[in-house]
Amino acid sequence: KAAGIEAEFDQLTQIKSTKSTKKAQGKIWIKHPNKLRWETISPDQNILVSDGKYFWFYTPPFEKGERGQVIIKKSAQIQTQFLNALLSGSFDFSKTKTAIETKGPNVFLLKPQSNTAGDVKTAEVTINAATKKIEKVSLVHFSGNETNIQLKQIKLQAKLADSLFQFVPDRNTDQIKE
C-alpha cells in the first residue's frame, strides 16, 4: 500500500552458456505503478531507470577519458504486465494469466503464460511473514539462466521524488535510441 519502496539488493546470476556465476550488489527504488531505479554498485557500476514511458540503461566510463553509454528504449519494449505486477507486489496477475503455486507458507511459485513475461519462465517469491515484504525473488529464464535477488534494508516510502526516475545523460555520454 506504500507509494514506493527502497531497498538494497544482492544478486546472484548463474549463466548457463558459460557455466559461470555473476554477483552484484546495489540499491533499488520502485514507485507505483511503473517507475523503477536499479543502481548496481558492484562489481561494475550501472544504472537502470524507468519513468514509466522510457527505460535508460546507463554504463559509466570504465576509465578516465572514456565516454559513458546510455541505451534508451520505450518502456513497452521492456516492461511486461508480469514485471509490473511483480515489482508492485500487487500479485494481480489476472492480465498475464499467471499460475500461482504455494510452495510453503511464505513461498510462491509464479508461472506466467508464454509471451507475457519476456524471458522469465518462472519466478519464486519469498515473503517475510512478520513484515509482509518481499525478501527474495528467484527467476528462471527460458535461456536456462537463473537469477536470485535478495532484498534487505527494505523501506516502504510514502513518497519518492519523480526526479529519481529520470535520467539526463551528460555531454560525455553516447546515446543509443532503440
N, C-alpha and C positions, 0 to 999 in steps of 0.2 A: 504493500500500500504506500510505500515511500515513493517520493518523486524520483529519487535516484539512489544509486549505490556506488560506493567507493571501496576498493579492496586491493590488497596485494595478491600476487599470484606466483606460484611455482608451476612451471610447465615442463613436462617430460614427453617428448615425442619419439616414438620408435618408428624408424623409417625402414620399411620392408625391403625396398630395392637395394639399399646399400648395407642392410643389416647393421645400422648404426643407431645411436641414441643421441638426441639433442636436448639439452637442458636450457631453460630460460627462466628469468625472473623479471617481475615488473609490477606495474600498477594498472588498474582498470577502473574506469568510471562509466556508468550506464545511466542515462536519463530517459525515462519513459516518455514516449513509447518506442523511439527508434534511434536514439543518439548513443554513440559509443566513442570512447577514447581508450586505446590499449597501448601503453608505453612499455616496451621491452627495454630493460635497463642493462641486463647482462645475459649472455656473454656479448652480444652485439646490440647496440642501441638501434631502435627504430620505433616509429610511431604509426599507429593506425587510427584515423579519426573519421567519424561519420556524423554529419549534421542531419541525417535522415534523407537528404537529397543526393549527396555526393560522398564518396569514400576517398580519402587521401592515404596513400601508403608512402611514408617518408623514410628514407635511409640517409642519415647524415654522412658527410665526407669521412672516409676512413683515415686519411692523413691530412695534415695541414697543407693548404694549397689546392686540394682536390675540391670537386663540386659534390654537393648532395644531390639526391634524386627523389622526386615525388611522382608517383603514378596516381592519376585522378580518374575515377570511374563513377558512373552513376550508381546510386545505391541499388537500383533494380537489377544491376548486373551482378551484385554480390549478395545482398541481403535477401534471405528467403523468409517465408512466413514461419517456417520452423525455427530459424535462428531468432527472429523477433520474439516468438513465444518463449523460447528457452532463455534468452537474455532478460526478458522482462520478469521471468519467474511466474508468469501467469498460468502456465500449464494449460492454456486454452489451445489445444492442438486440433480443434474441430476442422479448421480450414485445410490442414495438411493431412488429415486422416491418419494420424499417428496412433499406433497401438501402444498402450502403456501397460507394462507388466510390473507387478510389485515383486521385487526380489528379496525384500526384507522390510522391517518396519519403517525404515527411512531411506530405502534404496529403490529407485525406479528405473526400469529399462524402457527407453523410448525408441520405438521402431517406426520412423516416418515412411509414408508411402513413397515409392520410387518417384524421382524427379521433383520432390518437394523440399529437399534439404541439401541441395548441392551435392558435395562429395561425402556427406555424412550418411553412413549406413545405420548406425545405432548410437545412442547417447545414454550413458548411465549416469544418473544424477543422485548424489547423496546429500540429504538434508539433515542439518543438526536439529534434533528433536527439541532441545531446550530453546534455541534461538529462532528456530523456524527459517533459517537461512541456508541457501545452497552453499555447501562447503567444497564439493568436489564434482567435477564433470569429466567423464571418460568417454572419448569419442572413438569410434571405429569407422574408418573411412573405406570407401569402395576400393581405394588403391591398396588397401592392406595396412596402411599406416595406422598407428594408434596414438592418440593424444590424451594425456591426463593432466588436468588443470586443478590444482589445489588452491582454494581461496583462503586467505587469512586476513586478519585485521579488517573484517567486513564492517562497514559503517553504512547504515541507512541514512540518506540525506533528505532533508525536507526540500532543499533547493540546491541546484547546481547551475552555475552560470553558463549561458549558451556559448560564451566565448571559449569555453573549454572544448567545445565540439566544432570548432572552426580551425582551419589550417591555412595560414598565409605563408607561402614559401618566400625566403629571402632571395636576393638577386644572385646568390651563388648556388642556386638550386636549379637543376634541369627539370623541366616539367614535361611529363608524358601524359597526354589525354587519350583515354581509350573509350 
